[in-house]
């Protein structure tokens, strides 16, 4: 890849909203997630094409959901990767539910 890819946060937000709207139309305003634990690949390994990942960990949708929706504290810019990681787990569980 010669130049880095760029993403517009506004465009990504709009795309996510469209996907969530479509999911709500298909599954309703509340979705029962019949999964909890999942295989998680560290983001550093996921984007390292120099070698095959050697380590997987376990993620937990219930933990991700709790972390993702809590509004007890202000989100600090330094916490963005933590918040995004939890949202990815919830979104994957929604993807799984939508495929059923």
N, C-alpha and C positions, 0 to 999 in steps of 0.2 A: 504494500500500500504506500504510494508515494506521498500523499498528503493526508493528514489526520481527518477523519470524518467529523463533522459538526452536527449537532442536533439543536433545534430550537425547542427550548423548554415549553414554550407556548404551543407549538405544533404537537409535541409529545403529550402535553396535557389534554389537548383536543382529541387526539387519537385514543388516549386512555378513556376519556369520557364517552366517546363513541362505542368503544368496546364494552364498557360497563353498562351503557344504555342497552346495547344489544343483548348482553347477558341477562339483564333484568327483564327484558321482554321475553326471553326464552325460559328463564328459571324463576322469575318472580323477584319481589323486592328483598326477600331474605332467602338465602340459599343454605340448605343443610349440606355441610361438608362431611362426607363419610370417610375421610382420611385424616390422619393426624401426623404420623411420622413419615418422613421422606428422605431420600438420599440427597445430600447437599455436597456440591463440589465447590471448593474455595474459589473465589473469583480470580485470585492470582493464578490458579491452575487452569481455570476455564479459558483464559486468554493467552496462555503460554503454549504456543504451537510447536515449540522446540522439543517437547517431550510429552509422552503420555502421562496423564495424571496418575499418581500412585496412591493418593489419599482421598478418601471420601469421609464425610462426617454425616451425622443425622440431624435434620432439622425437624421442627415440630410446629405444625400449623396452628395449634391452639396458642402456643407461645408467640408465634408471629402475629396472629390476630390481636392478641392482647397488647402487644407492643405497638402495632400499627395504628390502632384506633384510640389508644390512650391520649387524652388531651390534658393531662394533669400538669404538664410542663411545656414551656416554650421550646420549640424545635430550634436548636442551635445549628448554624451552618456546618460546624464541625461534626455534627451527628448525622449528616446526610447519608453517609454510606451505611450506617447502622439502620436507619429508618428504611432506606431502599432495600436492604437485605431482607428485612421482615416483610416488606410489601411484595417482594418477589415470591416468597413462600406462599403468601395468601393468593396472589394472582395465579400461581401454578395450581393450587388447589381448586380455584375457580375454573381454570382451564380443564382440569380433570373432570369436574362436575359437569361442565358444558359438553364434554365429549360423550358423556353417558347417555 
